[in-house]
Amino acid sequence: MNWTPYFWAIDAALMALLILQLAHYRLGRRARHATDREEHLGAIEDLREGPLTDTLTTAWEFVAVETPLTRWPADNLTRAILALQSASDEWVDLIRKESLNRVNKLNEVCELIDEDMLRPIDLVKTNVDLHAALLHELSLLEPFIWHQAIFGGRGRWGFRPLQLLDALRALRAISPTPTIRRPISFAIDGQVLYTLPEITPSARLRELVGARFAPRRITVRTKIRQNALRNRLVDQVREVAGDLLPERAHVVPIEW
């Protein structure tokens, strides 16, 4: 008797059962993640409380008066970092004091993103106004965090909120609000602090497609890119204002 057809039938049945189990596992995992995200969306709402925007704007106004951002032939971010280093310590101390609680709160949200319990895309799609507010607030905070990493010896302090900022900038492409996709800039007394370019149709399409398969999140790759950016900023600072660079800036921080 030829048992081959029976073996084939048994193999096919086992394969179908395996596929069903895998599908059930993936659907269950997806449903569990969706439930977790619903529970953790409250963490996003918490970000509406205690923004640093007004404090940072005031501090930058005084910094820009003391040290014009156009003093150095560099990009906007490097200029802002150098302006902080050249400004009075009182403004740097003010930002540090006022930012501690806020950065801790941002870190809590970033930890949820890091653990895949929350996605930046959830914030962008459901909290358009908060997306715009965080883009502005974190862009004002960004030079200070890099300043503390390069000149303050603070290691990776505040780097997670910067990873969130990178994700929020990229996700401008899929924002339901056209104004967020248009060019954005902020200047103090005519001195540009940061600019965000217009989102092109091709960039919007790429992000829409990418968001379906690989949503923005905090990963080892983003941490590696940050360390590489820090090295580039150190090189730029050394090139345009090497006399301001302390010896400790040569040490690359690798701690989390």
Buried (B, 14 or more C-beta within 10 A) or exposed (E): EEEEEEEEEEEEEEEEEEEEEEEEEEEEEEEEBEEBBEEBBEBBEEBEEEBBBEBBBBBBEBBBEEBBBEBBEBBBBBBBBBBBBBBEEEBBEBBBEBBEEBBEBBBBBBBBBBEBBBBBBBBBBEBBEBBBBBBBBBBBBBBBBBBBBBBBEBBBBBBBBBBBBBBBBBBBBBBEEEEBBEEBEBEBEEBBBBEBEEBEEEBBEEBEEBBEEEBBBBBEEBBEEBBEBBEEBBEBBBEBBEEBBEEEBEEEBEEE
